[in-house]
Amino acid sequence: MELNEFLKYMESGAEIEAGSEAHLCMHKLSQEAIRLTTELNGSYHTNEEIVEIMCEITGRRVDETFSLFPPFYTDCGKNLKIGKKSVLQCGCQDSGSGRRHNR
């Protein structure tokens, strides 16, 4: 399942069946988010490095005016759109990828 298709699926509010293509995609994205947020939260980074990591997390360009005070947590990240001059405070958490699961 392609990212755009997955995001549309999530926006529809449909349940995710265990073992489905959407579930496998969600798992892959979650594992990537875990790796990137661990990197982000695990040591000091300059603002430029934070912007670069957030570009990877979101899969989109993040403006250099963005600021983040780690730690930051997400179970996906690809659903995020970050505007210019946005600031995320310490302990911010996004949990938007997997609202509904059918296990």
C-alpha positions as CSV (number, residue, x, y, z in Angstrom):
1,M,0.0,0.0,0.0
2,E,1.4,3.4,-1.0
3,L,1.6,6.2,1.6
4,N,-1.0,8.4,0.0
5,E,-3.4,5.5,-0.2
6,F,-2.8,4.7,3.5
7,L,-3.3,8.3,4.6
8,K,-6.6,8.4,2.7
9,Y,-7.7,5.2,4.3
10,M,-6.9,6.6,7.7
11,E,-8.8,9.8,7.0
12,S,-11.8,7.7,6.1
13,G,-12.1,6.4,9.7
14,A,-12.2,2.8,8.5
15,E,-11.0,0.0,10.8
16,I,-7.7,-1.7,10.1
17,E,-8.0,-5.4,10.0
18,A,-5.0,-7.3,11.6
19,G,-2.8,-8.7,8.8
20,S,-4.3,-6.5,6.1
21,E,-2.3,-4.4,3.7
22,A,-3.2,-1.3,5.7
23,H,-2.0,-3.0,8.9
24,L,1.3,-4.0,7.3
25,C,1.8,-0.4,6.0
26,M,0.9,1.1,9.4
27,H,3.4,-1.3,11.1
28,K,6.2,-0.3,8.6
29,L,5.5,3.4,9.2
30,S,5.4,3.0,12.9
31,Q,8.8,1.2,12.9
32,E,10.2,4.0,10.9
33,A,8.7,6.6,13.3
34,I,10.2,4.7,16.3
35,R,13.7,4.7,14.7
36,L,13.5,8.4,13.9
37,T,12.0,9.6,17.2
38,T,14.6,7.6,19.1
39,E,17.3,9.3,17.1
40,L,15.7,12.7,17.6
41,N,15.1,12.2,21.4
42,G,18.3,10.3,22.1
43,S,20.9,13.1,21.9
44,Y,21.4,16.8,21.3
45,H,20.6,18.2,17.8
46,T,21.0,21.6,16.3
47,N,17.8,23.2,14.9
48,E,19.0,22.4,11.4
49,E,19.4,18.7,12.4
50,I,15.9,18.7,14.0
51,V,14.4,20.1,10.9
52,E,16.1,17.4,8.8
53,I,14.8,14.6,11.0
54,M,11.3,16.1,11.1
55,C,11.4,16.1,7.2
56,E,12.1,12.4,7.4
57,I,9.4,11.8,10.0
58,T,6.7,13.7,8.1
59,G,7.9,12.8,4.6
60,R,7.5,16.5,3.7
61,R,9.6,19.7,3.6
62,V,9.6,21.3,7.0
63,D,10.5,25.0,7.0
64,E,13.8,26.1,8.7
65,T,11.7,28.4,11.0
66,F,10.2,25.3,12.7
67,S,11.3,24.7,16.3
68,L,11.0,21.7,18.5
69,F,11.9,21.1,22.2
70,P,12.3,17.3,22.5
71,P,11.1,14.8,23.4
72,F,8.7,14.3,20.6
73,Y,6.6,11.2,20.0
74,T,4.6,9.9,17.1
75,D,3.3,6.5,16.0
76,C,3.4,7.5,12.3
77,G,4.4,11.1,11.5
78,K,3.4,11.0,7.8
79,N,0.0,12.5,8.7
80,L,1.7,15.7,10.0
81,K,1.8,19.0,8.2
82,I,4.0,21.5,9.9
83,G,3.7,25.2,9.1
84,K,6.2,28.0,9.1
85,K,7.3,29.3,12.5
86,S,5.6,26.3,14.2
87,V,6.9,25.4,17.7
88,L,6.3,22.0,19.3
89,Q,6.9,22.0,23.1
90,C,8.6,19.4,25.2
91,G,6.7,16.1,25.4
92,C,4.5,16.8,22.3
93,Q,2.8,13.6,21.1
94,D,1.1,12.8,17.8
95,S,-0.9,9.6,17.8
96,G,-2.9,10.0,14.6
97,S,-1.9,6.9,12.5
98,G,-3.9,4.1,14.0
99,R,-7.0,5.4,15.6
100,R,-9.0,2.2,15.0
101,H,-7.7,-1.3,15.0
102,N,-9.6,-4.6,14.6
103,R,-7.4,-7.3,16.1
